[in-house]
Each structure stands twice: as C-alpha cells, then as structure tokens.
Amino acid sequence: MTLVKSIAVLAVLLAAVTYFVFRARRLYRMLRLGPSENRFDRVPERIRGVLSYVGLHTRMFRNLYSGILHFFIFWGFVVLLTAIIQAFGDGIAPGFSLALIGGDTWIAFLQDLFGVLVLVGVAMALVNRLIIRPRQFHESNEIDALIILGLIATIMVGMLGQNAARIAQGGDPSASWRPASSAIARLFEGLGWSGPAAIPAHEAFYWVHILSVLAFLVYIPSSKHLHIIVAIPNIFFRKLGPRAGAALAPIDLEHAEHYGVSSVTQWTWKNLLDLYSCTECGRCQEQCPAFLTGKPLNPKMIIVDARENLFKTVRDAPAEQRRDAPPSQKLIGEAIKEDEIWACVACGACQQECPVLIEHVPKIIDMRRTLVLETSKFPKEAQGALRSIETQGNPYGLPRAQRSEWAAGLGVKTVEEKPDAEYLYFVGCAASYDEANRAVARAFVQLLQKAGVDFAILGSRETCNGDPARRIGNEYLYQTQAQENIAAMTDAKVKKVIASCPHCFNTIKNEFPQFGGTYEVIHHTQLLATLVKEGRLKPSKAIDGKFTYHDSCYLGRWNDIYDPPREVIEAIPGAKLVEIERHRKRGFCCGAGGGRMWMEEKIGKRINHERVEQTLRTEAPRVATACPFCLTMFRDGIAAKGAETRLQVKDLAQYLA
C-alpha cells in the first residue's frame, strides 16, 4: 500500500509539474517576442526594492485592510512551502522529515500559525469581494479570484486537517508545537477519530492538501494570479531612476522600423512582463484623475486589454511556428480605444499606486507615438500646438521675438551679456508668453536679485523644451526642440539650470541627458527654500490664516520634490499650512499634463474643476502652485466655479515676493 501511494504521489506531482512547465514555457516564449531592453543594471538596488515592495508590502499597506490580508496570505505561502515539501517528501519517501532543521518544533509552530492566518486572510478577501465590493474590482475577473481563494483555503484546510489527524493518531512529536492542529485533533477525537481510527482521515486530508496544491500550480499560468509568480521579477526589473514616465525612451529616428507601438509585440519584454503581472486590483484606477472624472480611460483595463490582445493575437509562438493564423485584433482602435489613449494626463498616479510597479504611462505614450507619427490621427487642438512649437518655438503660437518681453525693465541679462553667470534661468514658454505666468517670472526674478543669485537667461535662443510634443507623441519634434536647446546651452557653457516650470525641470533634468545635455537642474521652489534657510530671503509680508499647496505631478510624483514648497509656505509669517485631501504622492493632477493643456476636455467632468472643489473643501482662502500649467488650470477652475472670493491662487514665488 505504501509503494502504491508513493507511485501515485510521484505520478500526480510529475503530471502537474510537466503541465506547469509546458504553460510557463509558452508564456516565456511570448515574452521573448518583445524587443530587448537592459534591466540588469544596479542589482543591489533592485534587490532592495524586492525586499521592500514584496517582503514588506510597502505599497500594499497604503490600504490597510488589503495590506493585512495580502501580508497574511503571502507570508503564509512562504512559510507553508515547508509544509508542502514535508507532504510530498513523506508521500514519495515515507519517513521523510524536516526534524533536523526544526520541522517538529519552531517550523511546526509557524506552519500552524500561518495556516490560520492565511485562512483569516482568505476570509477577509471574501468579505472584501462579496460584501464590501469596492469599485476598484469592477471589470476584474471575479470568478478567477474566487477560484484562487477557494484553492488557497482548501490547501490550508487540507494541511491543518492532515496535521490534526496525525496528532489524533498519537505519538506526533510536533503536537505540542501545533496549537491549532491540536485543537482540531481534539474535535476529531470527539468524533471517534483517534488512534488507528484517525488514519483514514489523515489520508483523506493528505490527498486534499497535495491535490489542491497541484491544482493551484496547474491553474496559475492561466489565471490573472500569474502575478504570484511574475510579480517578484517584475519588481526586480523595474525602471530605476529616473522613473518610467519621467524619462521616456527615445526613438532612434534614423533607424527605427516603427515609431511607436501599434502591435503588442513591439513593446519590450519588460512591458510584456508588466502585462503578465497585473493583479486587476484596481488601485491604479482609483487614483487616476481621468477615470475619476468620467473619462473612458481606466489604467487597469489598458493593461488587461493589452494582455488579452497579446493572448488573442500571439498565443504561444512566433508566426513562422504557428500552424493556424490567430484571430486578428488591432491593439489600437479595437483592444484599446483611441479615446482611452488621449484621455491620459501622464501624471503617474497609476504607477505610483501599483503594488507590482507596472509602467502604464510609457505604454500609453508609445501608442500615441504611433497615432501621431505613423497614422497622423490625433486631436485637432493638439495639431495646432505642435505646429506652433515647430514654427514659433512655443505652443502658444506667439512670435519668437516676444519671448523675452516679460523681463522688460528688470535688468535681466542674457548668457551672451553675462557668460560667467552661475545659473541659467530656463524661463519656459508659459512664463514667456502667458500674462499670468509672466507675473510669476517677474516675481521670481526679483527674489533672485534680492538674494544676490547670479543668473542669466537664454533670451531669444531659448525654445520650447519639447515636453508637450513628446507627451502628445511627436518624438521627432521633441528631439528637434531638445537638441536646439542643448546646442544653445552648450554654447553658453551652462552647468546649472533653474526652472520654474516642473515640465521644463523634468525634461532638462531627466530627458536632455539622453541627447548629451547633462546639467545640475534645480526647481525654483528648491532654490527659494534654500535661500530662505540661508537667510538670504526673508518673507516680507505676513499672511494670516489657512494656506494650502497643490502638488504638481512633474515636481512631486515624478521627481519626489514635496518638502521645499511646504518649507517656503511655513516660513511665511502667519501662514498655517493645511493639506488638500489628495496631496503629496497621492496628489491629484490639475488636468494639464501629458499634453492635455493643449487639448479640449469634452468627456466627463473637467479635472481642474474636481481639483478646485477638493481645494475649496480645505476652507483655505489661498492656494499656492509651483507650475505654470497648474496655475492656469486653477485660475480657469476657480472662475468656472465662481469661487474668486473664496479662493486665491498664485505661484509660490508671488506669495513670497
């Protein structure tokens, strides 16, 4: 009988592992269809990330309830690998034991403890899905989730039942270390299952345990819970600084076979691994300003639909190895609608929230590149902005000759006039042409002069940094603008750059180095905070009462600059900083990012209206911004809400001046 059992256990194990390897190999072959990408650098930093994001569940615990249940289940499985090894080892080779390393003592205790904790986690998950039913689970595969939870619960029941029945037989050396199993054993004894009578129960629970483990192994490659296997490598291979989205991958315009992504296998292998890794948890959608204001974009479904497109159109082999052609489904227009692609504000909220570090924004920009550069299908308003950048060097369409008019009468020198200046102040298009933002540039320059900062500007040689063009999808125009600015800055021997626009700041700091333009770049709020700390600037006007601050996405989320603006506010006499409900890493976009500043918002609620409403709920009479786009969107939103008497908006430099 023992030999028969050993053969049976070995047979089902080999069958399950063979099927798993077969499925895993198919998934790996699909992954290899994507172009290569180097994600093997800075290994120690990558390992630290895995320990943090996986081991400590740092992002999962942003939602305490979900964080706890996932922590129980994840670490339960890690610990219970020992129970699985014991079960199969004993089944194949009777008498196998982990006693030498504590299998009958501390390991036995941990198995019992985490067996219970995993069941608690499963129960919490079922309550969450079947009773609480948060919106983030809508459109997710609920049946799949319930199957997985059922399998996990069955594994735990089988393990605890198996251990309890063995204790009920008597003579188990681990009995005193298994409080939960011992309690169950007493129940079994009450049913008459003790001594030899407990052997059938032990065998039944043993087979429940190992068969549910193997069923789990077989099911995973076909499930959205594939992330259980691929999440760790996906986090390991994450984009290290600058973040994916802060620095988009450049296109080799001279040699590229395509200028974006129109087919799912044009994404790199890491992007395809992202598709495998999605848990459909919906955390991304609950932070997405486009989704929350009724736009067609759902970042979760971008990933899910792209994954389904991969499975439908590629299946498991390169085209030359397939016998039958797969059903045709276009990535853009069918799997993912164009309205979804254009609704994105490239704020990075989805990526900031994702527990497995999926990179949503670069994928959306890749599809925009195809629409703009290959098919010329993009919003008419965006066409006008791109044309103006190409012809006038700014998206406003105003003459290049007017770029420095904002500085009239301020005594600001150009780099030609002051070639040895410590800093280059890169003014940007908004501060050069938009009247409200010209006032910001004037206020900031007066603060620099007051503090004795040595600076100059490019003047007529400055052109648009290219951010709107790149985020809209016109990589060719972006590279033209970037190279023109880099040439001007190289001629001027620039080493340090100040930017009052976070989009200019991000582009010069994180993207210009792709084309040889490497500088020390500082945002104006960072410099102002430093000048205040050093005593070179002292706020001259007291502002009594509440004061709030809106985090710019390209300053905060993409570049982790949160404290300097708040330090400036706290230095203003009488100012009492209060936070908007969504702030810092969970800040809410003004609606102008991703080139949306230059497109009409025709679907759903306007994002800037939602942000103004959130700000009004603080009851603060004034809000500071640190971005020209945010300032514009707030001004428009406040006017649309008729809230001019309740809320004043200015750039931080204007409040300090």
C-alpha positions in Angstrom: 0.0 0.0 0.0 2.9 2.4 0.9 4.5 1.7 -2.5 1.3 2.4 -4.4 0.8 5.7 -2.5 4.4 6.7 -3.3 3.9 5.9 -7.0 0.6 7.8 -7.1 2.0 10.9 -5.4 5.0 10.9 -7.7 2.8 10.5 -10.7 0.4 13.4 -9.9 3.4 15.6 -9.0 5.2 14.9 -12.3 2.0 15.4 -14.3 1.3 18.7 -12.6 4.9 20.0 -12.9 5.1 18.9 -16.5 1.9 20.8 -17.4 3.1 23.9 -15.4 6.5 23.8 -17.2 4.7 23.5 -20.6 2.5 26.5 -19.8 5.3 28.5 -18.4 7.4 27.8 -21.5 4.7 29.2 -23.7 4.4 32.3 -21.6 8.2 32.7 -21.7 8.2 32.4 -25.5 5.6 35.1 -25.8 7.8 37.3 -23.6 10.8 36.8 -25.9 8.8 38.2 -28.8 9.3 41.7 -27.3 12.4 43.6 -28.2 15.4 43.5 -25.8 15.8 46.1 -23.0 18.6 46.2 -20.4 17.1 45.9 -16.9 20.0 44.2 -15.4 21.9 47.2 -14.0 22.3 48.3 -10.3 21.5 44.8 -9.0 21.8 45.6 -5.3 19.3 48.5 -5.6 16.9 46.1 -7.4 17.2 43.5 -4.7 16.5 46.2 -2.0 13.4 47.1 -4.0 12.2 43.5 -4.0 12.7 43.3 -0.2 10.7 46.5 0.3 7.9 46.1 -2.2 7.5 42.3 -1.8 8.8 41.5 1.6 7.4 44.4 3.5 4.4 45.1 1.2 5.1 48.8 1.4 2.6 49.8 -1.3 0.0 47.2 -0.3 -0.3 48.8 3.2 -1.5 52.0 1.7 -4.8 50.3 2.0 -4.6 48.8 5.5 -7.3 46.2 5.1 -6.0 44.8 1.8 -2.4 45.1 3.0 -3.1 42.9 6.1 -4.9 40.2 4.2 -2.3 40.1 1.4 0.5 40.0 4.0 -1.1 37.1 5.8 -1.5 35.1 2.5 1.9 36.0 1.0 4.0 35.2 4.1 1.7 32.2 4.8 2.7 30.7 1.5 6.4 31.4 2.0 6.3 29.6 5.4 4.0 26.8 4.2 6.4 25.9 1.4 8.0 23.8 4.2 4.7 22.0 4.8 4.4 21.3 1.1 7.9 19.9 1.0 7.1 17.8 4.0 3.9 16.5 2.5 5.4 15.4 -0.9 8.6 14.2 0.7 6.7 11.9 3.1 4.3 10.8 0.3 7.1 9.8 -2.0 9.6 8.6 0.6 7.8 7.5 3.8 9.6 8.7 6.9 10.9 11.9 5.3 11.1 14.7 7.8 12.4 18.2 8.4 13.0 17.4 12.0 16.8 18.2 11.7 16.0 21.9 10.9 13.1 22.3 13.3 10.3 20.6 11.4 8.8 19.2 14.7 9.4 22.4 16.7 9.6 26.0 15.5 8.8 25.2 11.9 5.7 23.3 13.0 4.6 26.2 15.1 5.0 28.7 12.2 3.1 26.3 9.9 0.2 26.2 12.3 0.2 29.9 12.9 0.4 30.9 9.3 -2.1 28.2 8.3 -4.7 30.0 10.5 -3.5 33.5 9.3 -3.9 32.5 5.7 -7.5 31.4 6.4 -8.1 34.7 8.1 -6.7 36.5 5.0 -8.9 34.4 2.7 -12.0 35.3 4.8 -11.0 39.0 4.7 -10.6 38.8 0.9 -14.0 37.1 0.5 -15.7 39.8 2.6 -13.9 42.4 0.5 -15.1 40.9 -2.8 -18.5 39.7 -1.9 -19.8 42.1 0.7 -17.7 45.4 0.6 -17.3 45.2 -3.1 -15.2 48.3 -3.7 -15.5 49.9 -7.2 -11.9 49.0 -8.0 -12.9 45.4 -8.5 -15.4 46.2 -11.2 -14.4 44.8 -14.6 -11.9 42.5 -12.8 -12.3 38.7 -13.2 -14.3 37.8 -10.1 -14.7 34.1 -10.9 -10.9 33.8 -11.2 -10.4 35.5 -7.9 -12.9 33.2 -6.1 -11.3 30.1 -7.6 -7.9 31.1 -6.3 -9.3 31.9 -2.9 -11.1 28.6 -2.8 -7.9 26.7 -3.7 -5.9 28.6 -1.1 -8.5 27.8 1.6 -8.6 24.1 0.5 -4.8 23.9 0.8 -4.9 25.3 4.3 -7.8 23.0 5.4 -6.0 20.0 4.0 -2.8 20.9 5.7 -4.3 21.6 9.1 -6.6 18.6 8.8 -3.7 16.3 7.9 -1.7 17.5 10.9 -4.6 17.3 13.2 -5.4 13.7 12.2 -1.8 12.7 12.6 -1.8 14.2 16.2 -5.1 12.3 16.8 -3.3 9.1 15.9 -0.9 9.7 18.8 2.8 9.9 19.1 3.3 13.0 16.9 6.5 14.8 18.3 5.3 18.1 16.9 1.9 18.1 18.7 2.9 20.5 21.5 4.1 23.0 18.8 0.9 22.9 16.9 -1.9 24.6 18.9 -4.4 25.0 16.1 -3.9 21.4 14.8 -4.1 20.1 18.3 -7.4 21.9 18.9 -8.7 20.3 15.7 -7.4 17.0 16.8 -9.5 17.2 19.9 -12.6 17.7 17.7 -11.6 14.7 15.7 -11.2 12.6 18.9 -14.8 13.7 19.8 -15.9 12.2 16.6 -14.2 9.0 17.4 -11.2 9.6 15.1 -8.4 8.7 17.4 -5.6 6.2 17.3 -5.9 3.9 14.2 -9.4 5.3 13.5 -7.8 8.6 12.5 -5.7 7.1 9.7 -8.4 7.3 7.1 -9.0 11.0 8.0 -5.3 11.6 7.7 -5.1 10.0 4.3 -8.1 12.0 3.1 -6.8 15.3 4.3 -3.3 14.5 2.9 -4.7 14.0 -0.6 -6.9 17.1 -0.3 -3.7 19.0 0.7 -1.4 17.8 -2.1 -4.1 17.7 -4.9 -5.2 21.3 -4.1 -1.5 22.4 -4.2 -1.1 20.8 -7.6 -4.4 22.2 -8.8 -3.2 25.6 -7.8 0.1 25.1 -9.6 -1.7 24.0 -12.8 -4.2 26.8 -12.7 -1.8 29.7 -12.0 -0.4 30.0 -15.6 -3.9 30.5 -17.0 -5.0 32.9 -14.2 -4.7 36.6 -13.6 -3.0 35.4 -10.4 0.0 34.7 -12.5 1.4 37.7 -10.7 2.1 35.3 -7.8 5.0 34.1 -9.9 5.9 37.1 -12.0 5.5 40.0 -9.5 8.9 39.4 -8.0 10.8 39.5 -11.3 8.6 42.4 -12.4 9.6 44.4 -9.4 13.2 43.4 -9.7 13.3 44.6 -13.3 11.5 47.9 -12.6 12.8 51.1 -14.2 15.2 52.7 -11.8 15.6 56.4 -11.6 14.6 58.5 -13.4 11.2 56.9 -13.2 9.4 55.3 -16.2 7.3 58.2 -17.5 9.7 60.9 -16.1 12.2 59.9 -18.8 10.5 58.4 -21.8 12.6 56.1 -24.0 13.9 57.9 -27.1 13.3 56.7 -30.6 16.2 56.2 -33.0 14.5 58.2 -35.7 17.0 57.3 -38.4 17.0 53.5 -37.9 13.7 52.7 -36.2 11.4 50.2 -38.0 8.4 51.8 -36.3 7.9 55.0 -34.4 5.6 53.8 -31.6 3.7 50.7 -30.7 0.8 49.5 -33.0 1.3 45.8 -32.2 1.6 44.4 -28.7 4.9 42.6 -29.5 6.5 45.9 -30.4 6.7 46.5 -26.7 9.9 45.3 -25.0 9.9 42.1 -23.0 9.7 44.1 -19.8 6.5 45.8 -21.0 5.1 42.3 -21.8 6.1 41.2 -18.3 4.0 44.1 -17.0 1.0 42.7 -18.7 1.5 39.3 -17.0 2.0 41.0 -13.7 -1.3 42.9 -13.4 -3.4 41.6 -10.5 -6.5 43.6 -11.6 -6.7 45.0 -8.1 -7.9 48.4 -9.4 -5.7 50.6 -7.2 -4.5 52.4 -10.3 -7.9 53.4 -11.4 -8.9 54.8 -8.0 -6.0 57.3 -8.3 -6.4 58.1 -12.0 -7.9 61.6 -12.4 -9.2 60.8 -15.9 -11.1 57.7 -14.6 -12.4 59.5 -11.6 -13.8 62.3 -13.7 -15.7 60.1 -16.1 -13.2 59.7 -18.9 -13.0 56.5 -20.9 -9.5 55.8 -19.6 -9.1 53.1 -17.0 -5.4 52.3 -16.5 -6.2 48.8 -15.2 -8.1 48.0 -18.3 -5.3 49.4 -20.5 -3.1 46.6 -19.1 -5.8 43.9 -19.0 -6.9 44.6 -22.6 -3.3 44.7 -23.8 -2.7 41.4 -22.1 -5.8 39.9 -23.7 -4.7 41.2 -27.1 -1.4 39.5 -26.6 -3.0 36.2 -25.8 -5.6 36.5 -28.7 -3.2 37.6 -31.4 0.1 35.9 -30.5 -0.8 32.9 -28.4 2.3 30.9 -27.7 4.7 31.0 -30.7 6.3 33.2 -33.4 4.3 33.4 -36.6 6.6 31.1 -38.5 6.0 28.4 -35.9 2.2 28.6 -35.9 0.0 26.3 -38.0 -3.1 28.5 -37.9 -3.2 32.2 -38.1 -4.5 33.8 -34.9 -7.7 35.9 -35.0 -6.9 39.5 -35.9 -7.4 42.2 -33.3 -5.7 45.6 -33.6 -4.1 46.9 -30.4 -5.2 50.5 -31.1 -8.8 51.0 -32.0 -10.0 47.6 -31.1 -8.3 46.3 -27.9 -7.7 49.8 -26.7 -9.8 52.7 -28.0 -8.2 56.0 -29.1 -10.3 58.0 -26.6 -8.7 56.0 -23.8 -5.2 56.8 -25.1 -5.9 60.5 -25.4 -7.6 60.9 -22.0 -4.3 60.2 -20.1 -2.7 63.2 -18.4 0.6 61.4 -17.8 0.5 62.3 -14.1 1.9 58.9 -13.0 -0.8 58.3 -10.3 -1.4 54.8 -11.6 2.3 53.9 -11.5 2.7 55.4 -8.0 -0.1 53.2 -6.7 0.6 49.9 -8.5 1.8 47.3 -6.0 3.7 45.4 -8.6 5.2 48.5 -10.3 3.6 48.3 -13.7 4.7 51.1 -16.0 1.4 52.4 -17.5 2.4 55.8 -18.8 5.2 54.8 -21.3 2.8 52.3 -22.9 0.2 55.0 -23.5 2.8 57.4 -24.9 4.1 54.6 -27.2 0.6 54.2 -28.6 0.3 58.0 -29.0 3.5 58.0 -31.0 2.0 55.5 -33.4 -1.1 57.7 -33.8 0.9 60.9 -34.3 3.9 59.7 -36.3 2.6 56.8 -38.3 -1.1 57.5 -38.9 -1.5 61.3 -38.1 -4.6 60.6 -36.0 -4.7 63.0 -33.1 -6.9 65.8 -31.7 -7.1 68.9 -33.8 -6.2 71.2 -30.9 -3.0 69.2 -30.4 -2.2 69.7 -34.1 -2.3 73.5 -33.6 0.0 73.3 -30.5 2.5 71.1 -32.3 2.5 73.3 -35.4 3.2 76.4 -33.2 6.1 74.7 -31.5 7.5 73.8 -34.8 7.2 77.2 -36.4 7.4 79.6 -33.4 9.2 77.5 -30.7 6.2 77.7 -28.3 2.8 76.1 -28.2 1.0 79.5 -27.9 1.8 80.4 -31.5 3.3 83.7 -30.5 6.4 85.2 -32.2 9.8 84.1 -31.1 10.8 87.8 -30.8 8.4 88.2 -27.9 10.0 85.5 -25.7 11.9 87.9 -23.5 9.4 90.7 -23.3 8.4 89.6 -19.8 11.8 90.8 -18.5 11.5 94.4 -19.7 12.8 96.8 -17.2 14.1 94.2 -14.8 17.7 94.3 -15.8 17.9 90.6 -16.6 21.0 89.6 -18.6 21.3 87.0 -21.3 24.1 84.5 -21.4 25.7 86.5 -24.2 25.8 89.5 -21.9 26.8 87.5 -18.8 28.6 84.4 -20.0 30.0 83.6 -16.5 26.6 83.5 -14.7 26.4 80.7 -12.1 22.9 79.7 -13.1 20.9 79.7 -16.3 17.2 80.5 -15.6 15.3 78.5 -18.2 12.1 80.5 -18.3 9.8 78.3 -20.3 7.0 79.1 -22.7 4.3 79.8 -20.2 6.3 82.4 -18.3 7.5 83.9 -21.5 4.1 84.3 -23.2 1.1 83.8 -20.8 0.4 87.0 -18.9 -0.4 85.4 -15.6 2.7 83.4 -15.7 4.8 86.3 -16.9 3.9 87.8 -13.5 5.4 84.7 -11.8 8.7 85.0 -13.7 8.9 88.7 -12.8 8.3 87.9 -9.1 10.8 85.1 -9.1 13.5 87.2 -10.8 13.0 90.0 -8.3 13.5 87.4 -5.5 16.7 86.1 -7.2 18.0 89.7 -7.5 17.1 90.4 -3.9 19.0 87.3 -2.7 22.0 88.1 -4.9 21.7 85.0 -7.1 24.0 85.1 -10.1 21.9 84.2 -13.2 21.2 84.8 -16.8 18.7 83.7 -19.4 19.0 82.3 -23.0 16.7 85.0 -24.3 15.9 84.6 -28.0 17.9 81.3 -28.1 15.5 79.6 -25.8 12.8 77.5 -27.4 10.2 75.1 -26.1 11.8 72.3 -24.1 9.7 69.8 -26.1 7.7 68.2 -23.3 4.2 68.9 -24.9 5.4 67.4 -28.1 6.9 64.3 -26.5 3.9 63.6 -24.3 1.5 64.1 -27.2 3.5 61.6 -29.2 5.6 63.7 -31.6 9.0 62.4 -30.7 10.6 63.9 -33.8 9.5 67.4 -32.8 10.6 66.8 -29.2 14.1 65.8 -30.3 14.3 68.8 -32.6 13.5 71.2 -29.7 15.7 69.4 -27.2 18.7 69.4 -29.5 18.2 73.1 -30.2 18.1 74.0 -26.5 21.1 71.7 -25.7 23.1 73.4 -28.5 22.3 76.8 -27.1 23.2 75.7 -23.5 26.4 74.0 -24.7 27.5 77.2 -26.5 26.8 79.1 -23.3 28.8 76.5 -21.2 25.8 76.1 -18.9 26.4 73.9 -15.9 23.5 74.8 -13.5 19.9 75.4 -14.6 16.9 76.9 -12.6 13.4 76.1 -13.9 10.2 77.5 -12.6 8.1 75.1 -14.7 8.2 71.4 -13.5 7.8 70.2 -17.1 10.9 72.1 -18.1 12.6 70.9 -14.9 11.7 67.3 -15.6 12.7 67.4 -19.2 16.0 69.1 -18.8 16.9 67.0 -15.7 15.8 63.6 -16.9 15.4 63.6 -20.7 18.0 66.1 -22.0 20.8 63.7 -20.9 19.6 61.2 -23.5 20.9 63.7 -26.1 24.1 64.8 -24.3 22.6 67.6 -22.2 23.6 66.9 -18.6 23.2 69.7 -16.1 22.6 70.3 -12.4 18.9 71.2 -12.5 17.0 72.8 -9.7 13.4 73.8 -9.4 12.6 77.3 -8.3 10.9 76.1 -5.1 14.0 74.2 -4.1 16.1 77.3 -4.6 13.7 79.5 -2.8 13.6 77.1 0.2 17.4 77.1 0.3 17.6 80.9 0.1 15.1 81.2 3.0 17.0 78.7 5.1 20.3 80.6 4.5 18.6 83.9 5.5 19.2 85.4 2.0 15.5 85.7 1.6 13.0 86.8 4.3 9.3 86.8 3.7 8.3 90.5 3.9 4.5 90.0 4.0 2.6 88.2 6.7 -0.3 86.0 5.6 -2.6 85.1 8.4 -4.7 82.0 8.3 -5.0 78.8 6.3 -2.8 78.2 3.4 -2.7 75.2 1.1 -0.5 73.9 -1.6 -1.2 71.9 -4.8 1.4 69.3 -5.7 2.5 69.4 -9.3 2.7 65.9 -10.8 6.0 66.6 -12.6 7.6 68.1 -9.5 6.2 65.7 -6.9 5.3 62.3 -8.2 7.8 62.1 -11.0 10.7 63.8 -9.1 9.9 63.4 -5.3 10.0 67.1 -4.6 7.4 67.6 -1.8 9.1 69.4 1.1 10.7 72.5 -0.3 7.5 74.2 -1.4 6.0 73.5 2.0 9.1 74.8 3.8 8.6 78.1 2.0 5.0 78.3 3.0 5.8 77.5 6.6 8.4 80.3 6.6 5.8 82.9 5.7 4.7 84.7 8.9 1.2 83.7 10.0 0.6 81.1 7.3 -1.0 77.9 8.6 -0.4 75.0 6.1 -3.4 72.7 5.6 -3.3 69.9 3.1 -5.8 69.1 0.3 -7.4 65.7 0.7 -5.2 64.3 -2.1 -1.6 65.5 -1.6 2.0 64.5 -1.9 2.3 61.1 -3.6 -1.4 60.8 -3.9 -1.8 64.3 -5.3 -4.5 65.0 -7.9 -3.4 66.3 -11.3 -4.7 69.7 -12.4 -5.6 68.1 -15.8 -2.9 69.8 -18.0 -0.2 67.1 -18.1 0.5 64.7 -20.9 -0.1 67.5 -23.4 -3.7 67.8 -22.3 -3.0 71.5 -21.7 -3.4 71.9 -25.4 -6.5 69.7 -25.9 -10.2 70.2 -25.2 -11.7 68.2 -22.4 -15.0 67.2 -23.8 -15.9 64.0 -21.9 -16.9 63.8 -18.3 -16.2 66.3 -15.6 -13.2 68.7 -16.1 -10.3 67.5 -14.0 -9.4 71.1 -12.9 -12.9 71.6 -11.6 -12.6 68.5 -9.5 -9.3 69.7 -8.1 -10.6 73.1 -7.3 -13.6 71.5 -5.4 -11.1 69.4 -3.4 -9.2 72.6 -2.6 -12.3 74.5 -1.6 -13.1 71.8 1.0 -9.9 72.8 2.9 -11.6 76.1 3.5 -8.2 77.7 2.9 -8.7 81.1 1.2 -5.4 80.8 -0.7 -3.6 78.0 -2.6 0.0 78.0 -3.9 1.1 76.3 -7.1 4.6 75.7 -8.4 3.8 75.1 -12.0 2.5 77.4 -14.8 0.1 74.8 -16.1 -1.3 74.2 -12.6 -1.7 78.0 -12.1 -3.6 78.3 -15.4 -5.9 75.3 -14.7 -6.6 76.6 -11.2 -7.4 80.1 -12.4 -9.8 78.7 -15.0 -11.4 76.3 -12.5 -11.9 78.9 -9.8 -13.5 81.2 -12.4 -15.8 78.4 -13.7 -16.9 77.7 -10.1 -17.4 81.4 -9.4 -15.2 81.0 -6.4 -12.9 84.0 -6.8 -14.0 85.4 -3.4 -13.3 82.1 -1.7 -10.0 81.0 -3.2 -7.0 82.9 -4.4 -4.3 81.1 -6.5 -0.8 82.3 -7.1 2.6 80.8 -7.7 4.7 80.3 -4.5 7.2 82.9 -5.7 4.4 85.5 -5.8 3.4 84.8 -2.2 7.0 85.1 -1.1 7.8 88.3 -3.0 
